Amino acid sequence: MYTSYEIAENYLGAGEKKVRMTAAALLISGILSGMFIALAGAASTAGSIAVSGANGDGAGKLISALLFPGGLAMVILCGAELFTGNSLLVIPLLKGRIRLSEMLRNWAFVYLGNLLGSLLVAALVVGGHVPSLFSGVFAEVILSTAEKKVSLSLQDALCRGILCNFLVCVAVWCSMSAKTTGGKLAGLYFPIALFVISGFEHSVANMYYLSAGLFTKAAYPELAELAPGLSLGSAVMANLIPVTIGNIIGGMGLGAALYHIFSKK
């Protein structure tokens, strides 16, 4: 396996390649990542319902945590671009290997791509009447999940976002320590499972959960009362914006710490 010093050195080159991708490549790669994370979110919901029904606690929460790492596994192994993981671009930025404008450009196109990919999967899930599965419990859980996310206080959304992306970036870092596919999967698995079981907030995952909630609310009006506070405005203002800010703080904070510890001067 690679040492942390070697990972830091390797990421400098990887970061340079990331920021110099064409806009089209960043967007398409971002769409794929958004789809991967959204598919993991849908599967996590289904797994939780299969075990504990609409309750979602206990064993159901554990199953969600065990399934969700599959999303990042697809991102890593397919070489796609994920906004939250790209917070580690602060490492080559601090080293002077990339410019701030290049990092922000990468984030913008990847974030947009992640959003489009998440929206696509959410639309296909609802369009395919997946929420009708489990006698309609799937729809109820989609709506209750989205409602809980828009009901978070600003402090809760921000803090949970910081903790989440700290762990996501740890997962990316751990996966880079391995030279084999199995090692990469093992490295990323536990940090992601930890953030899910702890209820932390991931902006890209929430792009799916919130959009699925909005689409389900429109497609199943008889269940709209399960998510009275859910709207496009609340999804963006009460969750996506503060969680995204939290994710940036958590990811860049870890990246800056790793840079100062392991990056060769």
Number of C-alpha atoms within 10 A of each C-alpha: 12 14 13 17 15 15 20 24 17 14 19 22 13 13 20 18 11 20 21 15 12 11 15 12 17 27 25 20 23 29 26 25 32 34 28 25 29 30 22 23 24 24 18 24 25 24 23 25 24 17 18 15 17 20 14 20 16 12 16 23 22 20 25 26 24 19 22 26 26 23 21 24 25 18 21 21 12 13 12 21 28 26 25 26 25 23 25 28 28 25 25 25 20 16 15 11 13 22 16 14 11 16 22 13 16 24 22 16 23 30 26 18 27 34 26 22 28 32 23 18 21 28 18 14 18 22 13 10 16 17 24 15 12 14 9 15 18 24 26 21 22 26 29 18 20 25 23 13 23 24 17 14 13 16 12 18 26 25 20 24 29 27 21 29 32 26 24 28 26 23 25 23 22 23 26 24 20 18 11 12 13 10 16 21 21 16 21 26 24 19 21 28 22 18 23 23 17 15 14 20 28 25 27 25 23 24 25 30 25 30 24 29 28 24 19 27 24 13 16 17 10 9 16 18 12 19 21 12 17 24 18 13 12 16 24 15 14 19 29 25 16 24 30 24 17 27 33 23 20 26 29 24 19 21 26 19 14 20 22 13 12 15 22 11 6
